[in-house]
Amino acid sequence: MSDGIVEIWNLKEMTRQRVKLADKGSCAQIFYNHDLQCLTVVIFNSHYSEDKHTSIFQIQLPSLQFKLVFTGNVVLSKNQQGAFLGRQINYVNKIEKDTFFNSAFKNSLERRLGHYDLFNHYIRIDNHKHFFALIGNPAEQHTHKELIEIEPEQGRVIDRYRIDPSQGHYMNLNAILSGDWFVFQAKIYNSNPTNRKYILFAINRLTKTTEWLTDLPTQVSAFCTSIHHHQIIASLTNGDVIIFDIVSGRLIQRLERSNQYGFPLSLARHNEILAIGYDDGTVEMLSL
């Protein structure tokens, strides 16, 4: 929510509580840590001219007591152990280092992972042993995009996956890792804003090759895994939800939504229940 407020729901009792973390800013990211029984919340201040425009809070559950644990210019991804990678998003000084945090935001480690291009080169792949980050060559971004795999202890790059720009300059990438498959969505750059093209493609983690590529009617806003092996769920900005085979790219099911709630922002699945979060604050529950 805006104005530095986070709304927390108890789905069993269908009750909600609001926690005001800051005087201004929007909730850009939220993570749950089962071991620490807390939420990690990133509040993003839209005033880019300010020196530090992201604030990170931790909210203890169920007491809802909170504390500020970091201020800076980062966006987060989380690994299986509950540690975080904070990728630098300083809009002025683009040579600042990326930061690795433990689950309590202590013992931080700083490393310069590589060039980023603001919105084009940030990607989030959560809940795996290693971290992942998207980097590019600033002089030739359209031909030199790589996904790097990073071990969390020393911040060392242990593998690289080349993203083949066979369709053109990929922008606004979004991705998920399931088993040995990376699935990406991207917008193909075009100077004419009315002529937009969106694609979905998969890279095999073992062979590092692009195995399939297909067109999309619009952009993917979120991914999540399915209850079925080798299936991925994606929400589209037109409101539809699609389920597809991760190995072949075959569309299995399209759940057409009326888009009555606005823009779909996020997906979460618990067993056979799928939750879709919309930009107007609505959460819709579907049975798969």
C-alpha positions in Angstrom: 0.0 0.0 0.0 1.0 3.7 -0.2 1.9 6.1 2.6 4.3 3.6 4.2 1.5 1.2 5.2 1.4 -2.6 5.1 -1.9 -4.5 5.5 -1.6 -7.9 7.1 -4.5 -10.4 6.7 -5.4 -13.4 8.9 -7.1 -15.6 6.3 -8.5 -18.1 8.9 -10.4 -15.4 10.7 -10.7 -13.0 7.7 -9.4 -10.1 9.8 -6.8 -7.5 8.8 -4.4 -5.1 10.6 -2.5 -2.2 9.2 1.0 -1.3 10.2 2.4 2.1 9.3 6.1 1.7 8.8 7.1 5.1 7.3 5.7 8.6 6.7 5.8 8.1 2.9 6.6 5.5 0.3 5.0 2.4 -1.2 5.4 -1.2 -0.3 7.5 -2.6 -3.2 8.4 -6.0 -1.9 7.5 -8.3 1.0 9.0 -11.6 2.2 8.1 -14.1 4.8 10.7 -15.8 7.0 9.3 -18.9 8.6 12.3 -19.5 11.0 12.3 -16.0 12.3 8.5 -15.6 12.1 8.8 -12.2 10.6 8.0 -10.2 7.4 10.7 -8.3 5.6 9.2 -5.3 3.8 10.8 -2.9 1.3 9.4 0.6 1.2 10.2 2.5 -2.0 10.2 6.3 -1.9 9.4 7.6 -5.4 11.6 10.7 -4.9 14.6 9.6 -6.9 16.5 12.8 -6.1 16.9 11.6 -2.5 20.2 10.0 -1.5 18.5 6.8 -0.2 15.1 6.0 -1.5 14.5 2.4 -0.2 13.9 1.5 3.5 13.8 -2.1 4.7 11.8 -3.1 7.8 11.2 -6.3 9.6 7.8 -7.0 11.3 7.7 -9.6 14.0 4.7 -11.9 14.0 2.2 -12.0 15.6 3.1 -9.0 17.7 3.5 -6.7 14.6 6.4 -4.9 16.3 8.8 -3.6 13.7 12.2 -2.1 13.2 14.2 -0.4 10.5 17.1 -2.7 9.4 18.5 -0.9 6.3 18.3 2.3 4.2 19.8 2.6 0.8 19.2 2.0 -2.9 18.5 -1.7 -3.3 15.9 -4.2 -4.4 15.9 -7.7 -2.8 15.8 -11.3 -3.7 15.8 -14.1 -1.1 17.4 -17.6 -1.1 16.4 -20.8 0.6 18.2 -20.0 3.7 16.5 -16.7 4.2 19.4 -14.6 3.2 19.0 -11.6 0.8 20.8 -10.1 -2.2 20.3 -6.4 -2.5 20.9 -5.3 -6.1 22.0 -1.7 -6.3 19.5 0.7 -8.0 21.2 4.1 -7.4 19.8 6.3 -10.3 22.9 8.6 -10.2 25.9 6.6 -9.1 25.6 3.3 -11.0 28.9 1.9 -9.8 27.9 1.3 -6.2 28.2 -2.2 -4.9 25.6 -4.9 -4.5 25.0 -6.1 -0.9 24.5 -9.5 0.6 22.6 -9.8 3.9 21.9 -12.6 6.3 18.3 -13.2 7.4 18.6 -10.7 10.3 20.3 -8.1 8.0 23.6 -8.4 9.8 27.1 -9.5 8.6 26.6 -7.8 5.2 29.0 -8.4 2.4 29.5 -6.0 -0.6 30.4 -7.0 -4.1 30.2 -5.4 -7.5 28.3 -8.0 -9.6 28.2 -6.0 -12.8 26.4 -3.4 -14.8 22.7 -2.9 -14.5 20.4 -0.8 -16.6 17.7 0.2 -14.0 14.4 -1.5 -15.0 15.9 -3.6 -17.8 18.5 -5.4 -15.9 16.9 -6.2 -12.5 15.4 -9.7 -12.1 14.2 -11.6 -9.1 14.4 -15.4 -8.7 13.7 -16.4 -5.1 13.9 -19.5 -2.8 16.8 -21.4 -4.3 20.2 -22.3 -2.8 22.0 -19.6 -4.9 21.2 -16.1 -5.9 20.7 -15.0 -9.5 21.2 -11.6 -11.1 20.9 -10.1 -14.6 23.8 -8.1 -16.0 24.7 -6.5 -19.3 27.4 -4.7 -21.1 26.5 -1.0 -21.0 27.8 -0.3 -24.5 25.9 -3.2 -26.1 23.0 -4.1 -23.9 21.0 -5.5 -26.7 23.5 -8.3 -27.4 25.2 -8.9 -24.1 22.7 -10.0 -21.4 23.6 -12.7 -19.0 22.0 -14.4 -16.0 24.6 -15.0 -13.4 24.4 -17.6 -10.6 26.0 -16.5 -7.3 26.9 -18.5 -4.2 25.8 -16.5 -1.1 28.7 -16.9 1.3 31.4 -15.0 -0.7 29.3 -13.5 -3.4 31.2 -15.4 -6.0 29.8 -15.9 -9.5 29.7 -19.7 -10.1 27.9 -19.9 -13.4 26.6 -17.8 -16.4 23.7 -18.3 -18.7 23.7 -16.3 -22.0 20.4 -14.9 -23.0 20.3 -15.1 -26.8 18.7 -11.9 -28.3 17.4 -13.7 -31.4 14.3 -11.6 -31.5 15.9 -8.3 -30.7 16.6 -6.2 -27.6 14.9 -7.8 -24.6 13.5 -5.4 -22.0 11.6 -5.7 -18.7 12.6 -9.3 -18.2 10.8 -11.5 -15.6 11.8 -15.0 -14.7 11.3 -18.2 -12.6 13.4 -21.2 -12.0 11.7 -24.6 -11.7 13.9 -27.7 -11.6 16.4 -27.4 -14.4 14.5 -24.8 -16.3 14.6 -21.0 -16.4 11.5 -19.5 -17.9 11.7 -15.8 -19.0 9.2 -13.3 -20.3 10.5 -10.2 -22.1 9.3 -7.2 -24.1 10.9 -6.7 -27.5 12.2 -3.2 -27.8 10.5 -1.1 -30.4 10.7 2.7 -30.7 7.0 2.7 -31.7 5.1 2.3 -28.4 1.9 1.1 -30.2 3.8 -1.9 -31.8 4.8 -4.0 -28.8 5.7 -7.6 -28.8 6.0 -9.9 -25.8 7.6 -13.4 -25.7 8.0 -16.3 -23.3 11.1 -18.6 -23.6 12.9 -21.3 -21.6 16.6 -22.0 -21.0 17.7 -25.4 -19.9 20.0 -24.9 -16.9 22.1 -28.0 -17.7 22.7 -27.4 -21.5 22.4 -23.5 -21.2 20.4 -23.5 -24.5 17.1 -21.8 -25.3 14.7 -24.8 -25.8 11.6 -23.0 -26.9 10.2 -19.5 -27.5 6.6 -18.4 -28.0 4.7 -15.1 -28.4 2.4 -13.7 -25.7 -0.5 -11.3 -26.2 0.7 -9.1 -23.4 3.2 -8.9 -20.5 3.6 -11.4 -17.7 3.2 -9.7 -14.3 4.0 -12.7 -12.1 5.0 -16.4 -12.1 4.5 -19.2 -9.7 4.9 -23.0 -9.7 2.0 -25.4 -10.2 1.0 -28.4 -8.2 1.9 -30.5 -11.2 5.5 -31.4 -12.2 6.9 -29.4 -15.1 4.1 -26.8 -15.1 4.3 -23.1 -14.5 1.5 -20.5 -13.8 1.7 -16.9 -15.1 -0.5 -13.9 -14.7 -0.8 -11.5 -17.7 -1.4 -7.8 -17.6 -4.7 -8.3 -19.5 -6.0 -10.2 -16.4 -5.7 -13.7 -17.8 -3.9 -16.5 -16.0 -2.1 -19.2 -18.1 -0.8 -22.6 -17.2 1.9 -24.0 -19.5 4.3 -26.9 -19.8 7.8 -25.8 -18.8 9.6 -28.4 -21.1 7.7 -27.8 -24.3 6.1 -24.4 -23.8 2.7 -25.9 -24.6 -0.3 -23.9 -23.3 -2.3 -26.2 -21.0 -5.0 -23.9 -19.8 -6.0 -20.3 -20.0 -8.2 -18.9 -17.2 -9.8 -15.8 -18.7 -10.4 -13.1 -16.1 -12.6 -10.0 -16.6 -9.9 -7.7 -15.3 -12.6 -6.2 -13.0 -10.1 -5.8 -10.2 -7.5 -4.0 -12.1 -3.9 -4.9 -12.8 -2.6 -8.3 -11.5 0.6 -7.8 -9.6 1.4 -11.1 -7.9 0.7 -14.8 -7.6 1.0 -17.1 -4.6 0.0 -20.8 -4.4 -0.8 -23.0 -1.4 -1.6 -26.6 -2.4 -4.5 -26.2 -4.9 -5.4 -22.7 -4.0 -4.0 -19.9 -6.1 -4.1 -16.3 -4.9 -3.9 -13.3 -7.3 -3.1 -9.9 -5.9 -4.3 -6.8 -7.9 -3.1 -3.2 -7.8 -6.4 -2.0 -6.4 -5.8 -4.0 -3.2 -8.0 -7.0 -4.1 -6.9 -10.6 -3.5 -8.7 -13.2 -5.5 -8.6 -16.9 -4.6 -9.0 -19.6 -7.3 -9.2 -23.4 -6.9 -6.9 -25.1 -9.4 
